[in-house]
Amino acid sequence: MIDEEIPDQGIRLRPPTAQDGAAMWEVACDTGTLDLNSSYLYLLLARDFADTCVVAEHDGRLVGFATGYRRPRHPEVVFLWQVGIRPDQQGQGLGKRLVGAFLRQPGADRASLLETTITPSNEASRALFESIARELDTDCRITPCFTAQDFPDGEHDSEDLFTIGPYRPAALNRLAP
């Protein structure tokens, strides 16, 4: 399990506990951009998927998280579902550090591909994951995943699938705090 300090920012990266689920949901709310899921889901993620999730703490307050899971039928793939960062902590490199810690979690051990989906309009996330691929010295393939019509609420943009890899485990040190 990771437990890392980002000394220049006073931020600690660690696995979540069930008690962090509510704060993860609050961070998701605060971003104003993430798909907001039920608070119950964040509680479950923090409790049952702690080996593929990471939280960032500053002065005892949760300021960010990364959530994901190992694809059951594709064990070489770890899927990063959401990266959420409170607005006052954005733009300081925390997103890349959260992704790096996420990839070093036990649940991502021996994975060689990182997947995530991003809407075409989310330029910041697209740039982040393209940058991560460059730092890992590997490919970033972008393919259609879900169309807007796939979403039943009719209010969701399409999602492109970003597949980063294959990457070598040693390359993950480039994303360390």
N, C-alpha and C positions, 0 to 999 in steps of 0.2 A: 504494500500500500504506500502511496506517495504521502509525504508530509514535507513540504518544501517551503522555504521562505524566499520572498523577493525582497532582499534587504533594502534596495533603494526606494521601495514603495511601502515598506512595512506591511506587506501582504503575505498571508500564509495560504498555501494551497494544500488541501487535504480531502480525503474521501468524506462524503456526507454521512450524517447519522439521521435516523428517523426524525429527530428533533429539528433538523434543518429544512425539512420539506416545506413548512409554512413560509420560511424566509425565502426559499427558492421561488415559490409562487409569487411572493411580494416583489422580488427582483424582476420576474417575468412581467408582472404588471407595470412596474416602474419603467421598463424599457419603452413601452408604448409601441413597439414594433413586432414583438414576438406573438405567435399564435398563443393565446392564453387558454390553457387547459384547466381542468378543475383542480382545486387545491389538493384534492384527494390523490390525483395522479402524481403530484410532486412528492407527497408523503410516501407513496409506494416506490417511486424512483429512489428516494433517499434511503429507504429501508431495504428494498429488494435488489437494487441495481447499484449499490455503493461501489462495487468493483469496476463499474464502467461510468461513474459519475465523479465529478470533482467540484468542490466549492472553493471560493476565494473569500478570505476573512480579512478585514482591516479593523483593528481596535475592537475585536469581538463582535463586529457587525458583518453579516454576510453581504458582500458587494458583487459577487458574480458566481456563475456556475456553468458547467458543461455537462450535458446529459447524453447518454447513448446506450447502446447495447451491442452485443455480439450477434450477428445474423445466424440463427440456428442452422440453417441449411448451407450456409457458406461461412465456415469457421475462420477462413482467412480474412474475412471482412469484419471490421468494427464500424458501426454506423453512429455518427454523431448527430443527435437529434436537435438539440438546442444549445446555443451559447448565449447566456444572458448576463449583461453587465449593467449595473446602475449607471445612469447618465453621468454622474460626477466622477466616475472612474473610467469612462470611455476615452479612447484616443491615446492611451498610455502603454499600449502593448499587452494589456492583460488578456485580450482575446487569444492571441497567439500562445501565451503562456498557459492558459487554461487548456487549449487544444493539446499542447505538448504534454501537460500533466495527464490529460485524459488518455493519450496514447501510451503513457508509461504505467497506467493502472493495471493491476493483475488481470482484469477482464479483457484487456487488449493484448495480453501477452501472446506472442507468436502470430499475431495478425500481420498481414503484409499489405493490406489495402484499407484505406480510410474512405468511407462514403458519407456524403451529406447531401441534402437537397437545399437549393437556394432559388428564390424567385428571381426572374430576370431583372427586376428593378432594384434589387438589393446590392448595389454596387460595392458597398463597404465589405459585406460578407464575401462576395465574389473575389474581391481583391485580397482579402485575408487568406482564403483557401488557395488561391493561385500562388501567393507568397509562401505559404506553408509547403506547397509542392516544390517550389524552387529551393527552399532551405533544406528539404529532404532529398534534393537532387533526383527527383523522379517526375513522372508524368502526371498531368491533371487532365483527365478526360471529362468532357461535359456533354451529356446526352439528355434528351427529354426524359422525364420520369412520370409526372402527373400533369394532365392538362387542367385548365380551369374548369372544364366540364366534368372532370372526375370528382370534384368536391360538391357535395350535396347542398351546401348552403348558398352556392352561386355567388359568393363574395370573396373567393380565394383566387389568387393568381396562380398561373402554372408554376411548377417546380422543376428545375433542372437538376439532374443527378451529377454530382461532382465525385469522381473516383480518382483518388490520389494513391499512386503506387504502381508497382510494388516498391515498398521502402524497406531499407535494412534497419534492424533494431538499433544499431550503433548510430544511425543518422538522427534518431530521436533526441540525442544529447544536444543537437543544434537548437532545439526548441526549449531547452531547460532554462529555468530562471537565472 
